[in-house]
C-alpha cells in the first residue's frame, strides 16, 4: 500500500511559486523540490561593458583652443580693466596747455605727440583706450586746450569730439566793407581768400567765434546771413509813417546814424533828427557822407575835410543832394537799424557836440546857435589845458552864432552841417569862401589809427551817458 505525500504548506507553495517566476525570467529551471526553492538565487551577471570610442584629434584640438581662449579672455579682460582704470586717473600735465593736432595725423602720431608734450605717459595705453572706446578713427585735427592733470580718457574725448579752442574777432559797427575785409585778411588765425568784397551795408558787424584755420569767406557768409535776418526782422516792425521806402534805404540811413554818434542812448534821437529833416524836405547835411563820397570804401580821408569838399558834388554828399544817398556809407549794427524804426518823436532839427562825447539837440536855429557857442567854450578850455579836441570827422561850427534861418528847400547860402562820431554840429555854416568871423574853418577826420580812433582809444567807447562839464552861458 503506497503512502501519499502530504500537501505542501501554504507559505512554501508561495515561495516556490515566486522562485518559479524568478526562474522563468532567467535561464534557470524551476526548482525540483521545496528545499531547492528555498536556496538563495544568484544575482544575474553584469552586462558586458560598452566598447570605449577613440577621441577625435579635431575635437581635442577644439577643446584645447576653447580652453586657451578662455584663459586669454580672462587675461585681456584684466588688462582692459587695468587700462580703463589708468585712463581715468589724473595725467602728468602740470599746467594748462594748448596743443595743435596737425591735419592728417593718425592715432600713432597723435599718441606720440601727446607723450612728447607731457600729456600722457604711455602711447600704447592711449591707443588701446582709443580702440576700446571706438574713437580710434574719430580723432580730429585742431587746436585744443587741455587743463592741468587732465586724464587720458578726457584727452581722448576732447580730440574725438573736436572740442577745439574758439577764437573771436570783433567787427566794430560803422566800418566799410573794404575795412572789414582788411581786418579779416590781417587775422592770421583765419585762412583762405575772400572772393569779393561784399556790397556796402550787406554784412552785420558783430563778434564772431571761429576755430583756428576757419575760412575767411565763411566769416563773410555768416555776416551776410545775419544781416539779412536782422534787417528782415527790423523792417517788418517799421512804423507806417516812416519816410523810408525800402529795406536798403533803412540800412542807408542807419549807416549815417552809426557814423554820427558812438553813444547807444543817442542813436534814436539822432535818427529822429534825420527823419524830421526828410519829412520837411531838408538836406541831411551829414559830414560822413562827404568823406564817403570822396574816398568810398576806404572810409577815411586821413586829413581834415576842406571847405571846397563840402560843396563838391558827389552822389553821396548830403550837403548837395536831396534826401538819402544812393546807398549805405558803412555797415551799421543792429542798434542803429533799430534806432531808425524806433526813432525819438521829437521836433529836433539840429545837434552839436556838447563836449562830453554826446550832443546837444535843438528844435530851432536860435537854440542851436547857443549850443554851438557852448561847445566852443568847451573846445577853448581843452586847448588851454592841452586836452585832445572832441571833434572827429567834422566840419567845425562857425566861431560865432549865426542868425540866419533855413526853411525846407532853402538855397545853399545857409547849410546845416551834420556831425559824425558824436562830435560836431548840424547847423548853419559860413559861405563858400570858407571864412567866418575872420577865421578859417577847421575840420577833423576820425580815421583809424589816429588818437581818436575808437578802436584804439577805449575811453571813446561811449555806451553810457556822461556828465556835461559846467560851462558859463554866453
C-alpha positions in Angstrom: 0.0 0.0 0.0 1.5 3.3 -1.1 1.9 6.2 1.1 0.6 9.6 -0.1 2.7 12.8 0.5 1.1 15.4 2.5 0.4 18.6 0.5 3.0 21.4 1.0 2.3 24.2 3.4 0.7 27.3 2.0 3.8 29.5 2.6 6.1 27.0 1.0 3.9 26.9 -2.0 4.1 30.7 -2.4 7.8 30.7 -2.1 8.2 28.1 -4.7 5.9 30.0 -7.0 8.0 33.1 -6.6 11.1 31.1 -7.3 9.4 29.6 -10.3 8.7 33.1 -11.6 12.2 34.1 -11.0 13.4 31.1 -12.8 11.0 31.8 -15.6 12.6 35.2 -16.0 16.0 33.8 -16.1 17.7 30.9 -17.8 17.5 28.8 -14.6 15.0 25.9 -14.5 12.2 25.5 -12.0 13.3 24.0 -8.5 12.8 20.3 -8.2 11.9 20.4 -4.5 10.8 22.8 -1.8 14.2 22.8 -0.3 15.8 23.7 -3.5 13.3 26.6 -3.9 14.4 27.9 -0.6 18.0 28.2 -1.7 19.2 31.9 -2.4 19.2 32.9 -6.1 22.5 34.1 -7.5 22.4 37.7 -8.9 22.4 38.0 -12.7 25.7 38.6 -14.4 26.6 42.2 -15.2 26.0 43.3 -18.8 29.0 43.4 -20.9 30.9 46.8 -20.9 30.4 49.1 -23.9 33.4 49.4 -26.1 35.1 52.8 -25.5 35.2 55.0 -28.6 38.5 56.6 -29.5 38.5 60.5 -29.2 38.8 62.5 -32.5 42.0 64.6 -32.8 40.0 67.5 -34.2 37.7 67.6 -31.2 40.7 67.5 -28.9 42.2 70.5 -30.7 39.0 72.5 -30.5 38.7 71.7 -26.8 42.3 72.9 -26.3 41.7 76.1 -28.3 38.5 76.8 -26.3 40.4 76.5 -23.0 43.2 78.7 -24.3 40.6 81.3 -25.4 39.0 81.4 -22.0 42.4 81.9 -20.4 43.3 84.6 -22.9 39.9 86.4 -22.5 40.5 86.5 -18.8 43.9 88.0 -19.3 42.6 90.5 -21.8 39.7 91.4 -19.6 42.0 92.0 -16.7 44.2 94.2 -18.9 41.3 96.2 -20.2 40.1 96.8 -16.7 43.6 98.0 -15.7 43.9 100.3 -18.8 40.5 101.7 -18.2 41.3 102.4 -14.6 44.5 104.1 -15.5 43.0 106.2 -18.3 40.6 107.8 -15.8 43.4 108.7 -13.4 44.9 112.3 -13.4 47.6 112.7 -16.0 51.1 114.1 -15.8 50.3 117.6 -17.3 51.5 120.1 -14.7 49.7 123.2 -16.1 47.1 124.2 -18.7 48.4 123.6 -22.2 47.2 124.5 -25.8 48.2 121.9 -28.3 47.7 121.8 -32.1 47.0 118.4 -33.6 48.2 118.6 -37.3 45.9 117.6 -40.1 46.0 114.0 -41.4 47.5 112.8 -38.1 46.9 109.1 -37.3 46.5 107.5 -33.9 50.2 106.7 -33.7 51.3 110.3 -34.5 48.8 111.7 -32.1 49.7 109.4 -29.2 53.4 110.1 -29.8 52.8 113.8 -29.8 50.9 113.7 -26.6 53.7 111.8 -24.9 56.3 114.3 -26.2 54.3 117.2 -24.9 53.9 115.6 -21.5 50.1 114.9 -21.6 50.3 111.1 -21.4 53.0 108.6 -20.2 52.3 105.5 -22.3 51.3 105.9 -26.0 50.3 102.2 -26.2 47.8 102.7 -23.4 46.3 105.7 -25.2 46.0 103.6 -28.4 44.3 100.8 -26.5 41.9 103.2 -24.9 41.0 104.7 -28.3 40.4 101.2 -29.7 38.2 100.1 -26.7 36.1 103.3 -26.7 35.6 103.2 -30.5 37.2 106.6 -31.0 40.1 105.1 -33.0 39.0 106.7 -36.3 37.3 109.8 -34.8 40.3 111.8 -33.7 40.2 115.3 -35.3 42.9 117.8 -36.1 42.7 121.2 -34.4 43.8 123.4 -31.6 42.9 122.1 -28.2 43.1 123.4 -24.7 44.0 120.8 -22.0 43.6 121.5 -18.3 46.3 120.6 -15.8 46.2 116.9 -14.7 43.8 116.1 -17.5 43.1 112.3 -17.7 43.8 110.2 -20.7 40.1 109.5 -21.1 39.3 113.2 -21.2 42.1 113.9 -23.7 40.6 111.2 -25.9 37.1 112.6 -25.6 38.2 116.2 -26.4 40.0 115.2 -29.5 37.4 112.8 -30.7 34.6 115.3 -30.2 36.6 118.1 -31.9 36.2 120.5 -28.9 38.8 122.9 -30.4 39.7 126.3 -28.9 37.4 129.0 -30.2 38.8 132.4 -31.1 36.8 135.6 -31.7 37.1 138.5 -34.0 35.1 141.7 -33.3 34.0 143.8 -36.2 33.0 147.3 -34.9 29.9 148.9 -36.2 30.4 151.7 -38.8 33.3 150.2 -40.7 33.1 149.9 -44.5 33.1 146.6 -46.3 36.6 147.3 -47.5 37.8 148.0 -44.0 36.2 144.8 -42.7 37.8 142.7 -45.4 41.2 144.2 -44.5 40.7 143.3 -40.8 39.8 139.7 -41.8 42.9 139.4 -44.0 45.1 140.7 -41.2 43.9 137.9 -38.9 46.4 135.1 -39.2 44.2 132.6 -37.4 41.8 132.6 -40.4 42.7 131.0 -43.8 41.8 131.5 -47.4 40.9 134.4 -49.5 37.7 136.5 -49.8 36.3 136.0 -53.2 34.8 139.6 -53.4 34.3 142.4 -51.1 30.7 142.4 -50.0 28.3 145.2 -51.0 28.3 148.2 -48.6 25.9 147.6 -45.8 25.3 144.0 -46.7 27.1 142.5 -43.7 26.5 142.7 -40.0 29.2 143.9 -37.6 29.4 141.8 -34.5 31.7 139.4 -32.6 32.2 136.1 -34.5 33.7 133.0 -33.0 35.8 130.5 -35.0 38.4 127.8 -34.8 41.9 128.2 -36.0 42.1 127.7 -39.7 38.5 128.8 -40.3 38.0 130.2 -43.9 37.7 134.0 -44.1 35.0 133.7 -46.8 32.9 131.7 -44.3 33.0 134.6 -41.8 31.8 136.9 -44.6 29.0 134.5 -45.4 27.9 134.4 -41.8 27.9 138.1 -41.5 25.8 138.4 -44.7 23.4 135.8 -43.4 23.0 137.6 -40.1 22.5 140.9 -41.8 19.6 139.6 -43.9 17.9 138.0 -40.9 18.2 141.1 -38.7 17.2 143.5 -41.5 14.1 141.5 -42.3 13.1 141.4 -38.6 13.6 145.2 -38.2 11.9 146.1 -41.5 8.8 144.1 -40.6 8.5 146.3 -37.4 8.8 149.7 -39.0 6.1 152.3 -38.3 3.7 153.2 -41.0 4.8 156.9 -41.1 8.5 156.1 -41.7 9.7 158.1 -44.7 11.7 155.1 -45.9 10.6 153.1 -48.9 12.8 150.0 -48.9 15.0 148.0 -46.6 18.0 149.3 -48.5 17.1 152.8 -47.6 16.7 151.8 -44.0 20.3 150.5 -44.0 21.5 153.6 -45.7 20.0 155.9 -43.0 21.2 153.6 -40.3 24.7 153.8 -41.6 24.6 157.6 -41.3 23.3 157.4 -37.8 26.0 154.8 -37.0 28.7 157.3 -38.2 27.1 160.2 -36.4 27.2 159.0 -32.8 29.0 156.5 -30.7 26.5 156.6 -27.9 23.8 154.0 -27.7 21.4 156.3 -25.9 21.7 158.9 -28.6 21.0 156.8 -31.7 17.2 157.1 -31.6 17.4 160.9 -31.2 20.0 161.4 -33.9 17.8 159.2 -36.2 14.8 161.4 -35.2 16.6 164.5 -36.4 17.2 163.0 -39.8 13.7 161.6 -40.0 12.4 165.1 -39.3 14.6 166.6 -42.0 13.4 164.0 -44.5 9.8 164.8 -43.7 10.5 168.5 -44.1 12.4 168.0 -47.4 15.6 169.4 -45.8 19.0 168.3 -46.8 20.5 165.9 -44.3 24.0 167.5 -44.4 25.9 164.8 -42.7 29.7 165.1 -42.7 30.4 161.3 -43.1 28.6 161.3 -46.4 31.2 163.9 -47.7 34.0 161.6 -46.7 32.4 158.5 -48.3 31.7 160.5 -51.5 35.4 161.3 -51.7 37.1 158.1 -50.8 34.4 155.4 -50.9 35.1 152.2 -49.1 38.4 153.4 -47.7 36.3 155.2 -45.1 38.7 158.0 -44.2 40.4 161.0 -45.7 43.3 160.9 -43.4 43.1 164.7 -43.2 40.5 167.4 -42.4 37.6 168.0 -44.7 38.3 171.1 -46.8 35.7 173.8 -47.4 35.6 173.1 -51.2 34.9 169.5 -50.5 31.7 170.4 -48.5 30.2 171.8 -51.7 31.8 169.3 -54.0 29.1 167.4 -55.9 29.2 163.6 -55.4 26.4 161.1 -55.3 26.8 160.7 -51.5 27.3 164.4 -50.4 24.2 165.2 -48.5 25.2 168.8 -48.4 24.5 168.8 -52.2 21.9 166.1 -52.9 18.4 165.9 -51.6 17.3 163.1 -49.4 19.3 159.9 -48.8 22.5 159.0 -50.7 22.3 156.1 -53.2 23.5 153.6 -50.7 25.0 153.0 -47.3 28.2 154.6 -46.3 29.2 151.9 -43.9 27.9 148.7 -42.3 25.6 149.6 -39.4 24.9 147.4 -36.4 21.5 146.2 -35.3 21.2 149.0 -32.7 21.5 151.7 -35.5 18.8 149.9 -37.6 16.6 149.6 -34.6 17.1 153.3 -33.9 15.7 154.2 -37.3 12.5 152.3 -36.9 12.2 153.4 -33.2 13.4 156.9 -33.6 12.6 159.5 -31.0 9.4 161.5 -31.7 10.9 165.0 -31.2 10.9 168.2 -33.2 14.7 168.4 -33.2 16.4 169.6 -36.4 19.9 170.3 -35.1 22.5 168.8 -32.9 26.0 169.8 -31.9 28.7 168.3 -29.7 28.3 169.0 -26.1 32.0 168.4 -25.1 31.3 165.1 -23.2 31.2 162.8 -26.2 27.5 163.4 -26.7 25.3 166.0 -28.4 23.1 168.9 -27.5 19.9 168.9 -29.6 17.8 171.9 -30.7 14.5 172.5 -32.4 15.2 176.0 -33.6 18.2 177.7 -35.1 18.4 180.1 -32.1 18.7 177.2 -29.6 21.2 175.6 -31.9 23.4 178.6 -32.0 23.5 178.8 -28.2 24.6 175.2 -28.2 27.3 175.9 -30.7 28.6 178.7 -28.6 28.7 176.5 -25.5 30.6 173.8 -27.4 33.2 176.4 -28.5 33.8 177.3 -24.9 34.5 173.6 -24.2 37.0 173.5 -27.0 38.7 176.6 -25.7 39.1 175.1 -22.3 40.5 172.0 -23.7 43.1 173.9 -25.8 44.1 175.8 -22.7 44.6 172.6 -20.8 46.2 170.8 -23.8 43.4 168.2 -23.9 42.6 166.5 -27.2 39.8 168.0 -29.2 36.5 166.3 -29.2 35.9 166.9 -32.9 36.2 163.9 -35.2 35.3 163.6 -38.8 33.6 167.0 -38.6 33.4 170.4 -40.1 33.7 172.7 -37.1 30.8 175.1 -36.4 31.3 178.8 -37.1 33.0 180.8 -34.4 30.0 183.0 -33.6 26.3 182.4 -33.6 24.6 182.8 -36.9 21.2 184.4 -37.0 20.3 183.1 -40.4 17.3 180.8 -40.7 16.5 178.0 -43.1 13.3 176.7 -44.5 12.7 173.5 -46.4 14.2 173.9 -49.9 16.4 176.8 -48.9 19.4 177.8 -51.0 23.0 176.7 -50.3 23.6 180.1 -48.8 22.5 178.6 -45.5 23.5 175.0 -45.0 23.3 172.7 -42.0 26.5 170.6 -41.5 26.0 167.4 -39.5 28.4 165.8 -37.1 29.9 162.4 -37.3 31.0 160.1 -34.4 29.2 162.3 -31.9 31.4 165.4 -32.1 30.3 168.3 -34.3 27.1 170.1 -35.3 24.1 170.1 -37.6 23.5 173.8 -38.2 24.3 176.8 -40.3 27.6 177.1 -42.0 29.6 180.0 -43.4 29.6 180.9 -47.1 31.5 179.2 -49.8 34.6 181.3 -49.1 35.2 179.1 -46.0 35.8 182.0 -43.7 33.6 183.2 -40.9 34.3 185.9 -38.4 37.8 186.4 -39.8 39.0 182.8 -39.1 39.2 179.9 -41.4 37.1 176.8 -40.8 39.0 173.9 -39.3 38.0 170.3 -39.9 38.8 166.9 -38.4 38.7 163.4 -39.6 38.3 160.3 -37.4 40.5 158.0 -39.3 41.6 154.6 -38.0 44.9 154.7 -36.2 44.6 158.3 -35.0 44.4 159.4 -31.4 40.6 159.5 -31.6 40.2 156.0 -33.2 37.5 154.4 -31.0 39.1 151.0 -31.6 42.4 152.2 -30.1 41.2 154.7 -27.5 38.9 152.7 -25.3 37.7 155.8 -23.5 35.9 156.7 -26.7 33.6 153.7 -26.4 30.7 155.8 -25.1 27.9 153.5 -24.4 26.6 155.3 -21.4 25.8 159.0 -20.7 28.5 161.2 -19.3 28.1 164.4 -17.3 28.4 167.6 -19.4 31.0 169.9 -17.9 29.8 173.1 -16.3 30.2 175.9 -18.7 29.3 179.5 -18.5 26.5 180.6 -20.7 27.3 183.2 -23.3 
